Amino acid sequence: QVQLVESGGGLVQPGGSLRLSCTASRINFKLYTIDWYRQAPGKQRELVADMDSSGNTNYADSVKGRSSISRDNAKNTAYLQMNNLKPEDTAVYYCYAHYYPFKYWGQGTQVTVSS
């Protein structure tokens, strides 16, 4: 059974940093595009950042310059480094791996930015 497991969320003060991890099992990880999404209470899920198998990246305007997506194919793990966190970054963050026609979601990790 394919699994994506996120970790690294938590409570952080405004201006702080977190690094989220997404570890995959039972997929050929290096072929997959990895997306990070987030969903805040009462809001739609939104794309935060993605990285394809070639290492090309895209970022939402809301996190551009503050976040960095990376991957370590040898560890089947993708990362989302988030800096200068703001209260509006509070959300559940999800990892999404896709390689047509396959697509998998993680269970999410909570990030709360509050003083």
N, C-alpha and C positions, 0 to 999 in steps of 0.2 A: 504494500500500500504506500502510495506517494505521500510524503509529509513535508510541509514547510513549517518550521518552528521559529517564531520571532522571539527575541529577547532584548533586554537592554532598556526597556521603558522604566518609567518611575516618576517621582516628584522632583522637580528641579526649580530653582528660583529663576526669575527673569534675568536674562543675560548669561545663564548657564549653558552647559553643553551636555549632549547625550550621544552615544553611539548605539544605534539599533543594529541587531544582527538578524539574519534570516538564513537558517541552515536547512538545506534540502536533502531528502533521502529518496533513493530509488528513481532518480531521473538522471539523464545525461546532462548535468547542470550546465556545462560549458556551452551547450547549444541554445539555452533558453535566454530570452529577454527577461530581465527582472525589473519589476515596477514596485515602487513604494506608494501606497495610497494612505489616506487618512480620512477619518470620519469623526467630526465633532457632533455633540448632541444636537439633534434637530436639524442637522445639515446633511447634504448629500456627500457621498464618498467622492474624494477628489484625488487626482494624481499629483503626487509630490515630486517624484523623480523617477527616471528609468535609465537602464543601461542595457544595450543589446549585447549580443555575443561578441561583437567586434570592439566593444568598449566605448561605443558612442553613447553620449548621455544627453538627457533633457531634464530641465527643471521647471517647476512652476514658478511664476514670477514672485509669488509670495515667499519663496524660500531661496531664490537665486542669490548667490553671494554669501549665504549663511549655511548652506548645506552641501554635502558632497556624497555622491553615491559611488561605491566601489564594489569589487568582487574579488574573491579568491577561489578560483575554480578548483584548485587542489583540495580545498576544504569544503567545497560545495556550499559556500557561504557568501552572501551579499551583505553589505553594510550601508547604513545611512548615518553619516556624521552630521549632527545638527548643532550649530553654534549660535550664540546670541539669541537664545530662545525667548519667545514672547508669549504672553498669556494666550494669544490667539492661535498658537501652535498646539494648544491642548486638544487632544483627540486620541482615538484608537488608531494605531498605525498598522497597516497590513502589508504583507509581502505577497506579490502576485508573480508567478512564473508562467511564461507562455512560450510555446514553440508549436506552431500550427501542426495538428489540430488540438494539441494538448494544452491545458491551462489548469493551474492550481493556485488556491488561496491558502494563506496561513490563517491562524486563529486570531491574530492581532495582539498588540501589546499597547498598554495604556501609557500615554505621555501626558503628564499634568505639569503645567508651568504656572507656578503661583508663589507668592511671597508669604 
